[in-house]
Amino acid sequence: MTGPVRTCVGCGQAVAQATLVRIRVGEGARVVLDLERSGGRGAWLHREAGCLERAVKRRAFARAFRRGDLSWDAVALRGELKVAAGRD
């Protein structure tokens, strides 16, 4: 594996950063995809819907960002992940 290694918050697998998408906290304490990889605290997620579903079920976003006030729209994130997967 070359390049930085990151851990998926959904499945917990450590893989090359290039195989994951970055998520961050956006306006209104909403979890959003961060395709531009802007600064600040971020977390990493596989592009597969299964990892998103596991992250939601396990409330992994609140732990990753160390915040209890977060919200997310799993349907919107799933759609954004499909778009991100098509970019490869």
N, C-alpha and C positions, 0 to 999 in steps of 0.2 A: 504494500500500500504506500503510495507516495502522496505527499502533501499533508496538510493538517487533518487530524482525525477528530471527529465529533460524534456525540452519542445522540441517537434518536430518542426523543422524549416519549414516543409511542411504544416502541418495542425494546428499547434499551440497548440496541446493538451499536457498537462502536465501528464506524466506517469512515471512508474518505469524505471529507467535507463536500466535495464536488457532487456526491450522490444524494445529498440532502438539500432541503430548502430551509431557509432561515425564517423564523417567526419572531415577532416582537409585539410589544404593547403599543397600540396606536391611540388615537384620540378617544376619549370616553372610556378608557381602560378596556378597550376591545383588543382581542388577539387578532393580528393580521399577518399575512405573508409579507415578508420583507425581501422581495426579489432584488432590490438594489443594494441590499446588505448595508444599510445605513448604520451609524454608530449606536452605542448604547447596549443594554442587556438584550441578548437574543437567546433563542433556543433553536434546536434543529429537529427536523422531522423528515422521514422518508416521504416520497411523493405518492405513496400508495394510500388509498382510503382506509385500509385496515389499521395502519399506524395512527392515523388521525382518530379513528374510532376508539382505539386503545387509550390514546392520550386523553380524550374526552372522558371516557369511562373512569380512568384512574385519577382524574383531576390533576394531570401532570403539568398543565400550564400554570396553575397557582403555585405549585412547588418550584417550577423552573424559574419563574419570575419573582418568587418570594412575595407574592401579593394575594390577598384573599378577595379583592374587590373586582376581579377580572370578569369579563363576559366574552362570549364567542358565539358565532353563528356557524355551527358545524356544517350546515348545508352550503353556505357561502364559501367556507374554507375548502370543502370538498371540491366545489367547482373551480376555485382558484388553483388547487393542487392538480386538477386535470389539465388546466391551461399550462401550468408550470411543467408538467410531465411532457407536454407536447413541444416544449421549447428545446428539448434535448436533441 
